[in-house]
Amino acid sequence: MEVRKVEKEKEEWLKTIGAKEFPEPIKWVYSFPEYEGTFNLSERYVKETPLDELKDQYMQNKAYADELLKLKKDRETVV
């Protein structure tokens, strides 16, 4: 009984900080050098998505990360 209360408290706290629950387990995570975020892929997503589409999404994510890094470096140069 006490364990469930603790778990419920954790769940409520996660909601208060805006954490989102994944509908399924994450199997793969990747990032890019100097980029502070990650990109998460579920086992089902990888299984059901054609390789070309995975590659396209990766390149879009890379372009996004590169743009954020460029903006960060530009901002640091101005300061």
LOPA-831513 format. One record per residue: residue number from 1; residue in one letter; x, y, z of N, C-alpha, C, CB in turn. Coordinates in nm, 3 decimals, padded with zeros to 5 digits, m for minus. Glycine has a CB too. Example, Ala and Ser with C-alpha at 12.3 -4.5 7.8 and 13.67 -1.06 7.14 Angstrom:
<sites>
resi=1; resn=A; n.x=01.319; n.y=m00.569; n.z=00.780; ca.x=01.230; ca.y=m00.450; ca.z=00.780; c.x=01.320; c.y=m00.330; c.z=00.780; cb.x=01.131; cb.y=m00.447; cb.z=00.905;
resi=2; resn=S; n.x=01.285; n.y=m00.225; n.z=00.708; ca.x=01.367; ca.y=m00.106; ca.z=00.714; c.x=01.290; c.y=00.003; c.z=00.787; cb.x=01.408; cb.y=m00.060; cb.z=00.572;
</sites>
This chain:
<sites>
resi=1; resn=M; n.x=00.083; n.y=m00.120; n.z=00.000; ca.x=00.000; ca.y=00.000; ca.z=00.000; c.x=00.087; c.y=00.126; c.z=00.000; cb.x=m00.094; cb.y=00.000; cb.z=00.122;
resi=2; resn=E; n.x=00.189; n.y=00.130; n.z=00.086; ca.x=00.277; ca.y=00.246; ca.z=00.095; c.x=00.354; c.y=00.268; c.z=m00.036; cb.x=00.375; cb.y=00.229; cb.z=00.211;
resi=3; resn=V; n.x=00.396; n.y=00.159; n.z=m00.101; ca.x=00.469; ca.y=00.170; ca.z=m00.227; c.x=00.383; c.y=00.239; c.z=m00.332; cb.x=00.514; cb.y=00.032; cb.z=m00.278;
resi=4; resn=R; n.x=00.257; n.y=00.203; n.z=m00.342; ca.x=00.166; ca.y=00.264; ca.z=m00.440; c.x=00.150; c.y=00.413; c.z=m00.412; cb.x=00.028; cb.y=00.194; cb.z=m00.437;
resi=5; resn=K; n.x=00.145; n.y=00.452; n.z=m00.284; ca.x=00.134; ca.y=00.593; ca.z=m00.249; c.x=00.256; c.y=00.670; c.z=m00.298; cb.x=00.117; cb.y=00.610; cb.z=m00.096;
resi=6; resn=V; n.x=00.374; n.y=00.614; n.z=m00.277; ca.x=00.497; ca.y=00.678; ca.z=m00.324; c.x=00.495; c.y=00.688; c.z=m00.476; cb.x=00.622; cb.y=00.600; cb.z=m00.277;
resi=7; resn=E; n.x=00.457; n.y=00.581; n.z=m00.543; ca.x=00.450; ca.y=00.584; ca.z=m00.689; c.x=00.350; c.y=00.689; c.z=m00.735; cb.x=00.411; cb.y=00.445; cb.z=m00.743;
resi=8; resn=K; n.x=00.236; n.y=00.700; n.z=m00.669; ca.x=00.135; ca.y=00.800; ca.z=m00.706; c.x=00.191; c.y=00.940; c.z=m00.685; cb.x=00.005; cb.y=00.779; cb.z=m00.622;
resi=9; resn=E; n.x=00.265; n.y=00.962; n.z=m00.575; ca.x=00.326; ca.y=01.092; ca.z=m00.550; c.x=00.427; c.y=01.127; c.z=m00.659; cb.x=00.394; cb.y=01.093; cb.z=m00.412;
resi=10; resn=K; n.x=00.505; n.y=01.028; n.z=m00.700; ca.x=00.601; ca.y=01.050; ca.z=m00.809; c.x=00.528; c.y=01.088; c.z=m00.937; cb.x=00.688; cb.y=00.924; cb.z=m00.832;
resi=11; resn=E; n.x=00.422; n.y=01.016; n.z=m00.967; ca.x=00.344; ca.y=01.042; ca.z=m01.089; c.x=00.285; c.y=01.183; c.z=m01.085; cb.x=00.231; cb.y=00.938; cb.z=m01.104;
resi=12; resn=E; n.x=00.231; n.y=01.224; n.z=m00.972; ca.x=00.175; ca.y=01.358; ca.z=m00.959; c.x=00.283; c.y=01.464; c.z=m00.974; cb.x=00.104; cb.y=01.374; cb.z=m00.824;
resi=13; resn=W; n.x=00.400; n.y=01.440; n.z=m00.914; ca.x=00.510; ca.y=01.535; ca.z=m00.926; c.x=00.554; c.y=01.548; c.z=m01.071; cb.x=00.628; cb.y=01.492; cb.z=m00.839;
resi=14; resn=L; n.x=00.567; n.y=01.436; n.z=m01.141; ca.x=00.606; ca.y=01.439; ca.z=m01.282; c.x=00.507; c.y=01.523; c.z=m01.363; cb.x=00.615; cb.y=01.296; cb.z=m01.340;
resi=15; resn=K; n.x=00.380; n.y=01.512; n.z=m01.332; ca.x=00.279; ca.y=01.592; ca.z=m01.403; c.x=00.298; c.y=01.741; c.z=m01.375; cb.x=00.137; cb.y=01.549; cb.z=m01.363;
resi=16; resn=T; n.x=00.334; n.y=01.775; n.z=m01.249; ca.x=00.349; ca.y=01.917; ca.z=m01.215; c.x=00.466; c.y=01.982; c.z=m01.287; cb.x=00.366; cb.y=01.932; cb.z=m01.065;
resi=17; resn=I; n.x=00.567; n.y=01.905; n.z=m01.322; ca.x=00.682; ca.y=01.963; ca.z=m01.393; c.x=00.666; c.y=01.955; c.z=m01.544; cb.x=00.810; cb.y=01.893; cb.z=m01.352;
resi=18; resn=G; n.x=00.550; n.y=01.905; n.z=m01.589; ca.x=00.523; ca.y=01.900; ca.z=m01.732; c.x=00.583; c.y=01.779; c.z=m01.802; cb.x=00.573; cb.y=02.022; cb.z=m01.796;
resi=19; resn=A; n.x=00.624; n.y=01.678; n.z=m01.725; ca.x=00.679; ca.y=01.557; ca.z=m01.787; c.x=00.568; c.y=01.484; c.z=m01.862; cb.x=00.744; cb.y=01.463; cb.z=m01.679;
resi=20; resn=K; n.x=00.603; n.y=01.428; n.z=m01.974; ca.x=00.507; ca.y=01.353; ca.z=m02.056; c.x=00.543; c.y=01.206; c.z=m02.054; cb.x=00.504; cb.y=01.407; cb.z=m02.201;
resi=21; resn=E; n.x=00.441; n.y=01.123; n.z=m02.042; ca.x=00.462; ca.y=00.978; ca.z=m02.040; c.x=00.465; c.y=00.926; c.z=m02.183; cb.x=00.352; cb.y=00.907; cb.z=m01.958;
resi=22; resn=F; n.x=00.563; n.y=00.842; n.z=m02.212; ca.x=00.570; ca.y=00.779; ca.z=m02.343; c.x=00.470; c.y=00.665; c.z=m02.347; cb.x=00.713; cb.y=00.728; cb.z=m02.373;
resi=23; resn=P; n.x=00.401; n.y=00.648; n.z=m02.460; ca.x=00.303; ca.y=00.541; ca.z=m02.470; c.x=00.368; c.y=00.403; c.z=m02.482; cb.x=00.214; cb.y=00.565; cb.z=m02.589;
resi=24; resn=E; n.x=00.497; n.y=00.400; n.z=m02.505; ca.x=00.568; ca.y=00.272; ca.z=m02.518; c.x=00.714; c.y=00.294; c.z=m02.484; cb.x=00.552; cb.y=00.213; cb.z=m02.662;
resi=25; resn=P; n.x=00.788; n.y=00.188; n.z=m02.460; ca.x=00.930; ca.y=00.204; ca.z=m02.420; c.x=01.016; c.y=00.265; c.z=m02.531; cb.x=00.989; cb.y=00.068; cb.z=m02.381;
resi=26; resn=I; n.x=01.111; n.y=00.344; n.z=m02.487; ca.x=01.210; ca.y=00.401; ca.z=m02.579; c.x=01.324; c.y=00.301; c.z=m02.590; cb.x=01.262; cb.y=00.543; cb.z=m02.530;
resi=27; resn=K; n.x=01.359; n.y=00.269; n.z=m02.711; ca.x=01.464; ca.y=00.169; ca.z=m02.735; c.x=01.595; c.y=00.235; c.z=m02.778; cb.x=01.418; cb.y=00.069; cb.z=m02.842;
resi=28; resn=W; n.x=01.585; n.y=00.344; n.z=m02.854; ca.x=01.703; ca.y=00.409; ca.z=m02.911; c.x=01.700; c.y=00.558; c.z=m02.880; cb.x=01.711; cb.y=00.385; cb.z=m03.064;
resi=29; resn=V; n.x=01.818; n.y=00.614; n.z=m02.851; ca.x=01.833; ca.y=00.757; ca.z=m02.826; c.x=01.960; c.y=00.801; c.z=m02.898; cb.x=01.839; cb.y=00.789; cb.z=m02.672;
resi=30; resn=Y; n.x=01.954; n.y=00.917; n.z=m02.966; ca.x=02.075; ca.y=00.969; ca.z=m03.029; c.x=02.081; c.y=01.120; c.z=m03.013; cb.x=02.082; cb.y=00.931; cb.z=m03.178;
resi=31; resn=S; n.x=02.199; n.y=01.173; n.z=m03.030; ca.x=02.221; ca.y=01.317; ca.z=m03.024; c.x=02.329; c.y=01.353; c.z=m03.124; cb.x=02.260; cb.y=01.362; cb.z=m02.880;
resi=32; resn=F; n.x=02.371; n.y=01.477; n.z=m03.120; ca.x=02.477; ca.y=01.525; ca.z=m03.208; c.x=02.582; c.y=01.595; c.z=m03.123; cb.x=02.421; cb.y=01.621; cb.z=m03.316;
resi=33; resn=P; n.x=02.708; n.y=01.596; n.z=m03.168; ca.x=02.813; ca.y=01.662; ca.z=m03.091; c.x=02.775; c.y=01.806; c.z=m03.057; cb.x=02.946; cb.y=01.659; cb.z=m03.169;
resi=34; resn=E; n.x=02.797; n.y=01.844; n.z=m02.934; ca.x=02.771; ca.y=01.978; ca.z=m02.881; c.x=02.623; c.y=02.009; c.z=m02.863; cb.x=02.832; cb.y=02.080; cb.z=m02.972;
resi=35; resn=Y; n.x=02.533; n.y=01.930; n.z=m02.917; ca.x=02.388; ca.y=01.951; ca.z=m02.901; c.x=02.347; c.y=01.895; c.z=m02.766; cb.x=02.306; cb.y=01.885; cb.z=m03.017;
resi=36; resn=E; n.x=02.272; n.y=01.971; n.z=m02.689; ca.x=02.239; ca.y=01.931; ca.z=m02.553; c.x=02.114; c.y=01.845; c.z=m02.541; cb.x=02.223; cb.y=02.052; cb.z=m02.469;
resi=37; resn=G; n.x=02.043; n.y=01.825; n.z=m02.650; ca.x=01.922; ca.y=01.745; ca.z=m02.645; c.x=01.944; c.y=01.606; c.z=m02.702; cb.x=01.811; cb.y=01.815; cb.z=m02.720;
resi=38; resn=T; n.x=01.838; n.y=01.528; n.z=m02.697; ca.x=01.843; ca.y=01.394; ca.z=m02.755; c.x=01.718; c.y=01.371; c.z=m02.839; cb.x=01.856; cb.y=01.285; cb.z=m02.645;
resi=39; resn=F; n.x=01.726; n.y=01.274; n.z=m02.925; ca.x=01.613; ca.y=01.232; ca.z=m03.006; c.x=01.583; c.y=01.087; c.z=m02.968; cb.x=01.642; cb.y=01.248; cb.z=m03.161;
resi=40; resn=N; n.x=01.460; n.y=01.061; n.z=m02.931; ca.x=01.420; ca.y=00.930; ca.z=m02.880; c.x=01.338; c.y=00.854; c.z=m02.983; cb.x=01.341; cb.y=00.945; cb.z=m02.750;
resi=41; resn=L; n.x=01.367; n.y=00.726; n.z=m02.995; ca.x=01.294; ca.y=00.641; ca.z=m03.089; c.x=01.242; c.y=00.519; c.z=m03.015; cb.x=01.385; cb.y=00.599; cb.z=m03.207;
resi=42; resn=S; n.x=01.113; n.y=00.494; n.z=m03.028; ca.x=01.058; ca.y=00.375; ca.z=m02.964; c.x=01.087; c.y=00.252; c.z=m03.049; cb.x=00.905; cb.y=00.391; cb.z=m02.943;
resi=43; resn=E; n.x=01.082; n.y=00.140; n.z=m02.985; ca.x=01.104; ca.y=00.014; ca.z=m03.056; c.x=01.003; c.y=m00.002; c.z=m03.169; cb.x=01.094; cb.y=m00.105; cb.z=m02.958;
resi=44; resn=R; n.x=00.877; n.y=00.029; n.z=m03.141; ca.x=00.772; ca.y=00.015; ca.z=m03.242; c.x=00.794; c.y=00.110; c.z=m03.359; cb.x=00.634; cb.y=00.042; cb.z=m03.180;
resi=45; resn=Y; n.x=00.833; n.y=00.236; n.z=m03.329; ca.x=00.857; ca.y=00.333; ca.z=m03.435; c.x=00.966; c.y=00.285; c.z=m03.529; cb.x=00.894; cb.y=00.470; cb.z=m03.376;
resi=46; resn=V; n.x=01.075; n.y=00.236; n.z=m03.473; ca.x=01.186; ca.y=00.187; ca.z=m03.557; c.x=01.140; c.y=00.067; c.z=m03.638; cb.x=01.308; cb.y=00.150; cb.z=m03.469;
resi=47; resn=K; n.x=01.065; n.y=m00.020; n.z=m03.577; ca.x=01.019; ca.y=m00.141; ca.z=m03.645; c.x=00.923; c.y=m00.109; c.z=m03.760; cb.x=00.951; cb.y=m00.234; cb.z=m03.545;
resi=48; resn=E; n.x=00.835; n.y=m00.012; n.z=m03.740; ca.x=00.729; ca.y=00.016; ca.z=m03.837; c.x=00.766; c.y=00.122; c.z=m03.941; cb.x=00.606; cb.y=00.059; cb.z=m03.766;
resi=49; resn=T; n.x=00.877; n.y=00.190; n.z=m03.923; ca.x=00.914; ca.y=00.300; ca.z=m04.012; c.x=01.019; c.y=00.254; c.z=m04.113; cb.x=00.966; cb.y=00.420; cb.z=m03.931;
resi=50; resn=P; n.x=00.995; n.y=00.280; n.z=m04.242; ca.x=01.094; ca.y=00.243; ca.z=m04.343; c.x=01.228; c.y=00.313; c.z=m04.319; cb.x=01.041; cb.y=00.276; cb.z=m04.483;
resi=51; resn=L; n.x=01.335; n.y=00.247; n.z=m04.355; ca.x=01.470; ca.y=00.300; ca.z=m04.333; c.x=01.487; c.y=00.437; c.z=m04.397; cb.x=01.574; cb.y=00.204; cb.z=m04.388;
resi=52; resn=D; n.x=01.438; n.y=00.456; n.z=m04.519; ca.x=01.452; ca.y=00.587; ca.z=m04.584; c.x=01.386; c.y=00.698; c.z=m04.501; cb.x=01.390; cb.y=00.583; cb.z=m04.724;
resi=53; resn=E; n.x=01.272; n.y=00.667; n.z=m04.442; ca.x=01.203; ca.y=00.766; ca.z=m04.359; c.x=01.282; c.y=00.794; c.z=m04.231; cb.x=01.061; cb.y=00.718; cb.z=m04.325;
resi=54; resn=L; n.x=01.340; n.y=00.690; n.z=m04.171; ca.x=01.425; ca.y=00.709; ca.z=m04.053; c.x=01.544; c.y=00.799; c.z=m04.087; cb.x=01.474; cb.y=00.573; cb.z=m03.998;
resi=55; resn=K; n.x=01.605; n.y=00.773; n.z=m04.202; ca.x=01.719; ca.y=00.854; ca.z=m04.246; c.x=01.679; c.y=00.999; c.z=m04.271; cb.x=01.781; cb.y=00.795; cb.z=m04.373;
resi=56; resn=D; n.x=01.563; n.y=01.018; n.z=m04.335; ca.x=01.514; ca.y=01.154; ca.z=m04.361; c.x=01.490; c.y=01.229; c.z=m04.230; cb.x=01.384; cb.y=01.150; cb.z=m04.444;
resi=57; resn=Q; n.x=01.427; n.y=01.162; n.z=m04.134; ca.x=01.401; ca.y=01.226; ca.z=m04.005; c.x=01.530; c.y=01.259; c.z=m03.933; cb.x=01.314; cb.y=01.135; cb.z=m03.918;
resi=58; resn=Y; n.x=01.626; n.y=01.170; n.z=m03.942; ca.x=01.758; ca.y=01.195; ca.z=m03.882; c.x=01.820; c.y=01.321; c.z=m03.942; cb.x=01.852; cb.y=01.072; cb.z=m03.903;
resi=59; resn=M; n.x=01.815; n.y=01.335; n.z=m04.073; ca.x=01.874; ca.y=01.452; ca.z=m04.138; c.x=01.799; c.y=01.580; c.z=m04.099; cb.x=01.873; cb.y=01.435; cb.z=m04.292;
resi=60; resn=Q; n.x=01.667; n.y=01.572; n.z=m04.086; ca.x=01.591; ca.y=01.688; ca.z=m04.040; c.x=01.631; c.y=01.726; c.z=m03.897; cb.x=01.439; cb.y=01.659; cb.z=m04.047;
resi=61; resn=N; n.x=01.646; n.y=01.625; n.z=m03.812; ca.x=01.688; ca.y=01.651; ca.z=m03.674; c.x=01.829; c.y=01.708; c.z=m03.669; cb.x=01.680; cb.y=01.522; cb.z=m03.592;
resi=62; resn=K; n.x=01.916; n.y=01.659; n.z=m03.756; ca.x=02.053; ca.y=01.711; ca.z=m03.763; c.x=02.053; c.y=01.858; c.z=m03.805; cb.x=02.138; cb.y=01.627; cb.z=m03.861;
resi=63; resn=A; n.x=01.973; n.y=01.891; n.z=m03.905; ca.x=01.963; ca.y=02.030; ca.z=m03.950; c.x=01.910; c.y=02.118; c.z=m03.838; cb.x=01.872; cb.y=02.040; cb.z=m04.075;
resi=64; resn=Y; n.x=01.812; n.y=02.069; n.z=m03.764; ca.x=01.755; ca.y=02.142; ca.z=m03.651; c.x=01.863; c.y=02.166; c.z=m03.545; cb.x=01.636; cb.y=02.065; cb.z=m03.590;
resi=65; resn=A; n.x=01.936; n.y=02.062; n.z=m03.508; ca.x=02.041; ca.y=02.073; ca.z=m03.407; c.x=02.150; c.y=02.168; c.z=m03.455; cb.x=02.101; cb.y=01.934; cb.z=m03.376;
resi=66; resn=D; n.x=02.190; n.y=02.156; n.z=m03.580; ca.x=02.293; ca.y=02.244; ca.z=m03.636; c.x=02.250; c.y=02.390; c.z=m03.631; cb.x=02.326; cb.y=02.204; cb.z=m03.781;
resi=67; resn=E; n.x=02.125; n.y=02.416; n.z=m03.663; ca.x=02.073; ca.y=02.553; ca.z=m03.661; c.x=02.074; c.y=02.609; c.z=m03.519; cb.x=01.931; cb.y=02.558; cb.z=m03.720;
resi=68; resn=L; n.x=02.032; n.y=02.529; n.z=m03.422; ca.x=02.035; ca.y=02.575; ca.z=m03.284; c.x=02.177; c.y=02.603; c.z=m03.237; cb.x=01.969; cb.y=02.471; cb.z=m03.192;
resi=69; resn=L; n.x=02.270; n.y=02.517; n.z=m03.274; ca.x=02.410; ca.y=02.538; ca.z=m03.236; c.x=02.466; c.y=02.664; c.z=m03.301; cb.x=02.494; cb.y=02.418; cb.z=m03.276;
resi=70; resn=K; n.x=02.429; n.y=02.688; n.z=m03.426; ca.x=02.474; ca.y=02.809; ca.z=m03.496; c.x=02.419; c.y=02.934; c.z=m03.426; cb.x=02.428; cb.y=02.806; cb.z=m03.644;
resi=71; resn=L; n.x=02.291; n.y=02.931; n.z=m03.391; ca.x=02.232; ca.y=03.045; ca.z=m03.322; c.x=02.300; c.y=03.068; c.z=m03.186; cb.x=02.080; cb.y=03.022; cb.z=m03.302;
resi=72; resn=K; n.x=02.329; n.y=02.960; n.z=m03.116; ca.x=02.396; ca.y=02.972; ca.z=m02.986; c.x=02.535; c.y=03.034; c.z=m03.003; cb.x=02.407; cb.y=02.833; cb.z=m02.918;
resi=73; resn=K; n.x=02.610; n.y=02.986; n.z=m03.102; ca.x=02.745; ca.y=03.040; ca.z=m03.126; c.x=02.738; c.y=03.188; c.z=m03.169; cb.x=02.819; cb.y=02.957; cb.z=m03.234;
resi=74; resn=D; n.x=02.641; n.y=03.220; n.z=m03.254; ca.x=02.624; ca.y=03.360; ca.z=m03.296; c.x=02.594; c.y=03.449; c.z=m03.177; cb.x=02.512; cb.y=03.372; cb.z=m03.400;
resi=75; resn=R; n.x=02.508; n.y=03.402; n.z=m03.087; ca.x=02.472; ca.y=03.478; ca.z=m02.968; c.x=02.593; c.y=03.496; c.z=m02.877; cb.x=02.359; cb.y=03.407; cb.z=m02.892;
resi=76; resn=E; n.x=02.674; n.y=03.392; n.z=m02.862; ca.x=02.794; ca.y=03.400; ca.z=m02.778; c.x=02.895; c.y=03.497; c.z=m02.837; cb.x=02.857; cb.y=03.261; cb.z=m02.761;
resi=77; resn=T; n.x=02.900; n.y=03.505; n.z=m02.969; ca.x=02.993; ca.y=03.596; ca.z=m03.037; c.x=02.954; c.y=03.742; c.z=m03.012; cb.x=02.998; cb.y=03.566; cb.z=m03.188;
resi=78; resn=V; n.x=02.827; n.y=03.769; n.z=m03.009; ca.x=02.777; ca.y=03.905; ca.z=m02.988; c.x=02.805; c.y=03.952; c.z=m02.845; cb.x=02.627; cb.y=03.913; cb.z=m03.018;
resi=79; resn=V; n.x=02.793; n.y=03.864; n.z=m02.751; ca.x=02.812; ca.y=03.899; ca.z=m02.609; c.x=02.953; c.y=03.917; c.z=m02.578; cb.x=02.755; cb.y=03.795; cb.z=m02.517;
</sites>
